[in-house]
Amino acid sequence: MKILVTGSNGLVGNAIHKLLNNSDHEHINTSWSLGGIASHVIDITDNESIEKVIEEFRPDAIINSAAMANVDSCEVERDKCWKVNVEGVKNLVNTCDNYGIHLVHISTDYIFDGKKVGGIYTEDDEPSPQGFYAESKLAGEKVILSSSVSSSILRTILVYGMHERHNIVTFVKEKLEKGEQVNLVSDQVRMPTYVDDLARACISAAEKKAKGIFNVSGEKHMSYLDIGKTIAEHFSLDKSLINHVKTSDLNQAAK
Ligand SMILES: NC(=O)c1ccc[n+]([C@@H]2O[C@H](COP(=O)([O-])OP(=O)(O)OC[C@H]3O[C@@H](n4cnc5c(N)ncnc54)[C@H](OP(=O)(O)O)[C@@H]3O)[C@@H](O)[C@H]2O)c1
């Protein structure tokens, strides 16, 4: 099948490209500007750029990995965040509707408030976004769900991998390699997700044109502190540089 990927230069977009390269599918990588692995320009906030590439490539599915994904930046650059994470999704939905394309969209566990006892959320749990990024991602989901477009929404958690794009693994590894201290909280627990697993899920959703919301994550519940220690152990780095802190000790823009 023909698959078009948006946000190809990101952490997830890159991993999708690598898997699609070793598959029978025809695919193209796009980003809002040329460079990196993107061969075509699609700025998801710009309908003209979407239309041009869709007319040329005529995909069966679009995997949308384009987003403003930095939680703290979304808190301060709200208009930009909304434009990409909501208006951009709206543009893709309209395109998929016009051309009969299946849409695979990546969302986040941040749409939940994290207060559920036991901490494991199902697809049916009630969202309760706590920050602007989360609000924008939930609004993006709603745009898709209120349309008649064939779609898969994959909600994922703390994606990691060895990639130039910063993520928890590269962040901790680089700090420890430089002999710098790292502050990691023990009171926030996540289920870290390996980027290749998420990429595989995105492609599978596109192949099956799977309809609905799917939670996609790693299986282990870990605090950031535990994640950091595991990374240090894996790369044989100095664990004693990792400081145990509490969320209330940090001055984060987003909750
Ligand atoms: N990473 C995580 O832990 C995590 C967790 C849950 C959900 N997600 C979701 O997973 C998806 C992929 O995230 P990621 O980690 O791969 O993020 P990422 O590395 O920041 O990749 C996002 C890509 O989208 C591009 N982009 C931004 N605005 C765009 C626009 N208007 N048009 C086209 N491309 C645009 C970015 O371009 P630049 O390269 O210029 O920045 C970047 O290459 C997002 O929907 C995110 O919300 C991620």
The ligand as an SDF file (V2000), in Angstrom:
LIG
                    3D

 48 52  0  0  0  0  0  0  0  0999 V2000
    7.9080   11.5840   22.2700 N   0  0  0  0  0  0  0  0  0  0  0  0
    7.0330   11.1860   23.1850 C   0  0  0  0  0  0  0  0  0  0  0  0
    7.3970   10.8240   24.3120 O   0  0  0  0  0  0  0  0  0  0  0  0
    5.5610   11.1280   22.8580 C   0  0  0  0  0  0  0  0  0  0  0  0
    4.6740   10.6280   23.8230 C   0  0  0  0  0  0  0  0  0  0  0  0
    3.3070   10.5900   23.5230 C   0  0  0  0  0  0  0  0  0  0  0  0
    2.8500   11.0210   22.2800 C   0  0  0  0  0  0  0  0  0  0  0  0
    3.7410   11.5280   21.3740 N   0  0  0  0  0  0  0  0  0  0  0  0
    3.2060   11.9840   20.0860 C   0  0  0  0  0  0  0  0  0  0  0  0
    3.8920   11.2940   19.0650 O   0  0  0  0  0  0  0  0  0  0  0  0
    3.9390   12.1050   17.8930 C   0  0  0  0  0  0  0  0  0  0  0  0
    5.3660   12.1700   17.3840 C   0  0  0  0  0  0  0  0  0  0  0  0
    6.1650   12.7620   18.4040 O   0  0  0  0  0  0  0  0  0  0  0  0
    7.7490   12.7910   18.3610 P   0  0  0  0  0  0  0  0  0  0  0  0
    8.2370   12.4100   19.6970 O   0  0  0  0  0  0  0  0  0  0  0  0
    8.2490   12.0820   17.1600 O   0  0  0  0  0  0  0  0  0  0  0  0
    7.9480   14.3720   18.2220 O   0  0  0  0  0  0  0  0  0  0  0  0
    9.0840   15.1500   17.4380 P   0  0  0  0  0  0  0  0  0  0  0  0
   10.3520   14.3900   17.4950 O   0  0  0  0  0  0  0  0  0  0  0  0
    9.0580   16.5460   17.9230 O   0  0  0  0  0  0  0  0  0  0  0  0
    8.5300   15.0840   15.9400 O   0  0  0  0  0  0  0  0  0  0  0  0
    7.4940   15.8850   15.4760 C   0  0  0  0  0  0  0  0  0  0  0  0
    7.8500   16.3500   14.0920 C   0  0  0  0  0  0  0  0  0  0  0  0
    6.7900   17.1630   13.5850 O   0  0  0  0  0  0  0  0  0  0  0  0
    7.3810   18.2430   12.8870 C   0  0  0  0  0  0  0  0  0  0  0  0
    6.4330   19.3500   12.7720 N   0  0  0  0  0  0  0  0  0  0  0  0
    6.1560   20.3260   13.6730 C   0  0  0  0  0  0  0  0  0  0  0  0
    5.2420   21.1590   13.1690 N   0  0  0  0  0  0  0  0  0  0  0  0
    4.9260   20.6980   11.9420 C   0  0  0  0  0  0  0  0  0  0  0  0
    4.0480   21.1320   10.9200 C   0  0  0  0  0  0  0  0  0  0  0  0
    3.3040   22.2400   11.0630 N   0  0  0  0  0  0  0  0  0  0  0  0
    3.9650   20.4100    9.7770 N   0  0  0  0  0  0  0  0  0  0  0  0
    4.7260   19.3130    9.6010 C   0  0  0  0  0  0  0  0  0  0  0  0
    5.6050   18.8580   10.5210 N   0  0  0  0  0  0  0  0  0  0  0  0
    5.6890   19.5460   11.6770 C   0  0  0  0  0  0  0  0  0  0  0  0
    8.6010   18.6040   13.7150 C   0  0  0  0  0  0  0  0  0  0  0  0
    9.4680   19.3980   12.9360 O   0  0  0  0  0  0  0  0  0  0  0  0
   10.8870   19.9210   13.5200 P   0  0  0  0  0  0  0  0  0  0  0  0
   11.8170   18.7620   13.2560 O   0  0  0  0  0  0  0  0  0  0  0  0
   11.2280   21.1050   12.7300 O   0  0  0  0  0  0  0  0  0  0  0  0
   10.6710   20.1950   14.9720 O   0  0  0  0  0  0  0  0  0  0  0  0
    9.1310   17.2190   14.0560 C   0  0  0  0  0  0  0  0  0  0  0  0
   10.0100   16.7550   13.0540 O   0  0  0  0  0  0  0  0  0  0  0  0
    3.3390   13.4520   18.3000 C   0  0  0  0  0  0  0  0  0  0  0  0
    1.9880   13.4830   17.9140 O   0  0  0  0  0  0  0  0  0  0  0  0
    3.4170   13.4550   19.8160 C   0  0  0  0  0  0  0  0  0  0  0  0
    2.4170   14.2520   20.3790 O   0  0  0  0  0  0  0  0  0  0  0  0
    5.0790   11.5790   21.6210 C   0  0  0  0  0  0  0  0  0  0  0  0
  1  2  1  0
  2  3  2  0
  2  4  1  0
  4  5  1  0
  4 48  2  0
  5  6  2  0
  6  7  1  0
  7  8  2  0
  8  9  1  0
  8 48  1  0
  9 10  1  0
  9 46  1  0
 10 11  1  0
 11 12  1  0
 11 44  1  0
 12 13  1  0
 13 14  1  0
 14 15  2  0
 14 16  1  0
 14 17  1  0
 17 18  1  0
 18 19  2  0
 18 20  1  0
 18 21  1  0
 21 22  1  0
 22 23  1  0
 23 24  1  0
 23 42  1  0
 24 25  1  0
 25 26  1  0
 25 36  1  0
 26 27  1  0
 26 35  1  0
 27 28  2  0
 28 29  1  0
 29 30  1  0
 29 35  2  0
 30 31  1  0
 30 32  2  0
 32 33  1  0
 33 34  2  0
 34 35  1  0
 36 37  1  0
 36 42  1  0
 37 38  1  0
 38 39  2  0
 38 40  1  0
 38 41  1  0
 42 43  1  0
 44 45  1  0
 44 46  1  0
 46 47  1  0
M  CHG  2   8   1  16  -1
M  END
$$$$
